């Protein structure tokens, strides 16, 4: 068996072969000397994942040929049988496309870049073009989701959030779980979600794959990657509000979102404009935070090591959390563990389940946050000068420790509650920690004429107006077609011994 392409040696695991096809040998492509005169040649093409810099994946192919038709067919059959043994690969997918998100390129991106790859990998798809908000979410409560190996969303973070809410909500409904109970133990969603980035920021895709690239994401789906993901539930007065997987922000990031929603006509530029405007306003908010530390975790928000593929901390934290729940039970654990209370004036209150990295902030809001350790990093930015706050924001774009400020505190938590000082909630039903009524100031300047009652919670890019919320992290509640961010590798990556090169 000979290769019809002369490239550098590379090792490709069977798990990263996309497809194997019989090929019509094209004699015009290459002069193969005496072989061309001896007999008819038989060939097949192997399509595989080629890893490039910056976590980018591409589909490449290599042709192999010989004069023995039986031998060629044997190789084709053997390789296809090996691919059939990859049980994690999807065969049937439900695809939702948001044609309006980002730059309105979702449909084109899917049809030109993704659909041909799915077809090459023999993946069948049912495609739904969403027509209005919550179309995908509502549809997931109606369709037979159990006939699919996964759900793919083509769009931005908002589209992913819609699909996530539909899938998790459907699982809880089918299992008889009341989502309005903040202490309910939610049923894990085993149907994986694939994200084809076509939005403005694509933060979730960037934080779980390492790049916002449709082809890379499609290839992760094809090879059947699986990345567990923590999900936080947000409640107000025993009423379910939202699920969050990336950013839950009050104050600065909430105000940016609230202002930018009025300027959608500006496109992605609205975030820059609203961010600058919010920075100049320098509003702070007074309230009370109560949290329970995530004692089951093995890491710290101040760690230098980031969450990567096969993360040891995620695996160990999941194991220890499962042992704790098995030994004590969820309710016992929550009732007995101490709640820590912090009162103050805050420019920003951020809770993140992942680093929230994006092209503008390569390290994200919390560089050492983990995707699946059953915790969130709670970041409190206390009232400070504009200059100091600017120094903090600049740290998101460089390699310096962004928590190394006297006005910034960070905690790794498994649940927390917040009540603003002006909140008129009289129900004090949050663990009875002595909170009655709390208020909120606009700022200290006497000349300020602002009449800001409350900030807005930014929940994965969607607004929540409740100023008193309860947040709980659910360990590995859902799964993505991803493998976490891999360590940077060169173009010529060295793979494992189970490779095409060795087989041939």
N, C-alpha and C positions, 0 to 999 in steps of 0.2 A: 504494500500500500504506500503510495507516494503522495506528498502534498504538492498542490499546484500553485502554492504561494510561497515565496521565499522571504520570510520575515525573521526577526529575532526570536529566539526560543522563549516561549511563555507557557506557563502552567495554568490550566483552567480547571477548577473543580467541576465535577459533574453537576453540582448544585447551581453552577452559574452558566450552564449551557442553556440556551433559550430554545433551540429547536434543531432538528436534523432533517434534511430534505434530500431526496434523490435529485441529481442535477444533470441537465443535458450538457455534455461536455462541449465547450466552444473551442474548436481548434484554432480559431483566429486569435484567441487570447494569448497563446504562448506556443512557441516552436519547441516541441518536445523531441525533436530528432528522430531517432530510430523507432521510438514507440509509436509515432504517428504512422509509420509504414507497416508495422507488424499486425495490428489488430484494432478493432473498435474498442474505444476506452469507455469505462463506466466510472461514474463519479457521484459523490454526494457532498453536500455543503453543511458545515457545522456553524450555527449562529451562536455567538457567545457574548458574555459581558466583558467589555474592556474597560478597566478602571483607569481614569486619568487623574490629573491634579484637582485639588479643591473638591474632592468627593464626587466628581462628575463621572457618570457611567455612560457608556455608549455601546451600541450593538455592532459587533464586528463579525466577519465570516471568514472561514477558511475552507478551501475545496480540497478534497482528497480523491485520488483516482487510481485505477488499476485496470488490467486487461481481463481479469476474471470476474464475470458478472455475478457468479455465485458468492464469491468472497466479498464483493462490494455489498451485496444484499445482506450478507451476514453481519457486516459492520453496521449497516443502517439499522437492522433489527436489534442488535445488541445495544446500541446507543439509545434507541427509542425505549427499550425495556428498562434501561437505567433511569431514563427520564420519568417513566411511569412509576418508578419506585419513590420518586420525590413526592411524598403524600401531602406535603404542606402547600403544594402549588394549587392555585385556584383554577377551576375549569368553567365555572359559571359565575358571572359578576353582574351586579345591578349597578348601573352608572347613572349618576345625576349630574347634569351640566347646567351651571348658572350662566346664561348667555349675557347677563348684564353686569357681572362683577368685574372689578379691576378696569382693564382697558377694553372690556367687551370682546375679548378674544377667546373665551372659553370653548366655544363650539369649534372654532377653527383649530385651536391647539389640539383638541381631542381628535378631530377627524384627520388632521395632517400628521401629527406626531405620535399619538397614542394608539389609535385604532389599528393602524397597520402592524404595530408590534403585538397587540393582543391577537390579531388574526394569525400572525406568524407563529405564535405560541399555542395556537388552537384553543384560545379562550373564547367562549361564547358570552355575549353581553346582551343585556336588556337596557336600552338607553332611554332615559327620561329627561326631556328638556324642561327645566322648571319655568313656570309662568308667573309666579308671584311669591312673596315671602312665605316661608313655612310650607311651601309646596312639598319639598322632599320630606320634611318632618311628618306632615300629615299622611303622606303616601306610605311611609314606613309602618304606620299603624294599620294599614289596610292590606298590603301585599303579603304573600307567603315568603317571609324573609329566610325561612329555614331551607329553602331550595337553592340558596345562593352560598357560595364560598366566601363572599365578601361584598362590601359596598364601596363603590368608588365615587368620590365627589370631585368635580372639576370646577374650581373656583378659588376663592380666597378663604381666609380664616372664618368668615361668617358662614360660608357654605359648609365648611367642615363642622362648625358648631351646630348647624341645623341638622345635619345627618347624625351627629353624635347624640343630640337630644332625642331624635326619633328612635335610634337604635336602643339607647339605654332605657328610654321611657317604655318602648315596646317590651323589652325584657322584663321590666318590673311589673308591667301590666299582666303579662302572661304568667308571671310567677306569683301574682297576688300581693305584691309589695306596695305599700302606701308611700309614695314619694314625698308626701307632705309631712311625714314623720322624720324629723332631723336626725334621730338616733337609729333609724332603720338600717339593718345590714343589707345593702343592695346586692342584687344578683349580678355576678360578673357577666359581661357581654363577650362571648367568644367569637362573634362574627367580626372579622377584621375590617377596618376601614382603610382605604387607600386614598391618598391625597394627590391629585394632579394640580400643581400650583398654577393659578391663573388669576390671582388677585393683586391687591396693592402691596401687601406686606408679606404674606405667606410665612408668618413667624413660626407656626407649628411645624410646617414642612422643613424649614431651615433648621429648627432645633432638634429634629428627629432623624433627618437624613444628612444634613450638613450643607445643603444647597437647595435653592428653589429652581429646579429644572424639571420640566415635564417628562423628558425622556428618562432621566435618572429615576424619577418616581415610578414611572411605568415599568421599568426593569425590576425595581424592588418588588412590585406587585407580582410580576411574572414569575420570579424565582421563589415566591412564597415566603418572603421574610416576615417575621413576627416580632413586634416590639410592644410589650405591655406598657400601659400608661396609667398613671394616677389621675383620678378625677375628683375635684372638689365639688360638693353640693352646697348651695347657698339657700338659706331659709330666712324667713322673717315671720315671727309669731306663728310658728308651726305651719307655715305655708311655704311650699317649694317655690323658689324663684328661678334659679338657673343652675347649670353645671358649668364648671370652669376647668380648663386644662392648662392654661398658660398664665395670663395676668388677671388679677383681681385688684384694681387700683382705685383708691379714694384720694381726693385732693387734686394734685397736679395732673395725673393722667386721666382722672375722671373729668376734670374741667376741660382738658383738651378735647376729649371725645364729645362732650356736650356741646362745645362751641363749634367743633368741626361738622357735627351733624347738620347744622344750619347752612353749611357752605359746600354741600356735595357738588354743586355746579363747578367748583374749582378743581375737582378731581383729586388725585393723591396730594397735590400741592396744599390742600386744605389743612393737612396735619402740620406742615411747617408753619403756616400762617397762625393757626390756633395755638401751636406750641409756643411761638414767640410772644403772642398776645397774653397767654396764660403766665408765662414767665415774668413778664413785666407787671402783671397785676399782683403777683406775689401773695396770693391769699393763703391763709393758714386756717386750720379747722381744729376745734377743741373737742375732745371726746375721751372715751375710756376703751381700752383694749384689754380683753381677758383671753388668755391662751393656755393650752396644755402643751408642754414640751414633748417632742417626739423622742422619747427615751429609747425606742427600739432601733433607732437609726445608728449606723456605724460612722457616719460622716458628720461634717460641720459646714455651715455656710462659708467659713473662712478657709476651707481647704484649698489647696492649689490644684488638686486633681479634678478634672471635669468628668461628667458622666460620658462613658464611651461604650462601644459595642461589647456586650457580655459583661456589663458593669458588675463588679464584685459587691459593691456596697448595696446595689439594688437587690441582688440575689440574697445577701445575708440579712438585709432589713426585712425583706418579705418573709424569710424563714422565721426570724425572731418574732415578727408581728403575729404570724400565724400561731406560733407556740404560745404567745401571751394570750391571744384570744381563746385558744383551746383550753388553756389552764384556768383562766379567770372568767372568761365570757366578756362580751363587749360592754354590757351595761355595768357590770361590776368594776371594770377597769376605768370607765369614764367617771363613775361616781366617787371612786376612792382617790384618784390622782388629784394632785393639787393644781389649782388654777392660779396662774400668776396674773396680776392686774397692773396695768400701766395707764396713768392719766397724763394728759399733756396737750400741747398745741403742736399740730403736725402740718407740714407742707405736703407730705405725701405718705400714704399708707399703702404698701404694695404687698401682695401675697402671690408667690409664683410657684407653680408645680414643675416648671422646667426653667432653663436658663433664660428663655425669651430672647435668644440670640436672633439677629437679623443682619442684613448686609451693613446697615448703618451702625449697629452695635454688635460687633462680632462675638463679644463675650456675654452679652445680654445683661439683664438686671441682676442676676445672681449666677455668676459663672460656675459655681460648684453645685447648683441645684440638680437633683436627680429625677429622671423620668419615672421611675417605678419603685421608689423606696417607701411609699406610704406617708410622705410628709410634704409640707410646703415651707418655703422660706418666707418668713414674715419680716418685711423691711420697713422700719419706721424712720422717717426723715423729720426730725423735729424742726420747729421754727428757728430760722437762722437768717442771716443777711442774704441779699440777692447774690452777692459775690460768692459767698460760700456755697449757696445752692447751685450756682453755675459751675463751680469747681467739682461738685458732686456729679452733675450731669455730664461733664466732660469726661469723667472717669469711665463712663459707659463705652467710650470710643477708643480707649487706650488700654495698656496692659497694667496700669496701676491698680492697687487694691481699692475698690470703690466703697468699701465699708470702713476705711481708715479715716474716719472723721468723728469728732466728739459729738456731733449732732445726729449721727446715723447709728441705729441699733438694728441688729438682725438676729432672728431666732428661727430655729428649725422646729416646726410645730405640727401637730396632727389635727388640731382644731382650734378655732379662735372665734371670738365674738367682738363686735364693735357697736358702741352706742354713741351718737353725737350728742353734744351738750344741749342742743335745742330740741332734741327729740322728745316728743310728748308721750312716748310709750310709758304707760303706767303699769304694764303687765310684768315687769321685773321678773321674767320667767327664765332668765339666763343664769342658772346655777346659783341664784340668790347670793350674789357676791357684793351686795351692798349698793348696787346702782339704783338710783331713783330717777331723777331727771337731770339731763345734762344739756348743755347748750353749746353754742358755737359762735365764734367771732369772725367777722370778715377780715379785719386787720387792725392794727393799733393806730393807724393814722386818723386823727380827728376829722380831717377834711374829706375822708372817704364817704362817698354818697352811695356806695354799693349796698344793695339789699339782698345779700346772698343768704338764703335760709339754710341750705345744705349743699354740699358737693354732690356729685353723682359717682356711683361706682362704675368703673369700666370693667366689665366682665367679658373678657376675650373679644373686645371691640364692640360690645353692645352695652347700652346704658341700663343701670338699675338705680331707681330713685330712692329706695329704702335706705334710711340712714342708720337703722339698727338691724344688723344681720348676724346670722350664725353660720359659720363655715366649717365643714368637716371634710377631711381628705379620705377618700376610699382607695385603698391600695390596689393598683393594677385592675381597675374596674373595666377597662377596655383594652383593645389591642389594635395596633396599626400594622399595615404592610410596610415595615421599616425594620432596621436593625440597630438603630442608634447611630451616633456619629462614629465612624471608623477613624483610627489613627491615620494621619496623612501618609500616603504612599506615593512612590514614584510611578511614572508611567509603566515601567517594567516591573510589575508587582510579582513577587514570588509567592506562589500559592502552594497548597498542600500536594501530597504525592498522588492523590487520586485525580489524574488529569488526562486530558485527551492525548497530550504528547506521549505519556507513558502507555496509554492504551494502544496507540498506533505505532 
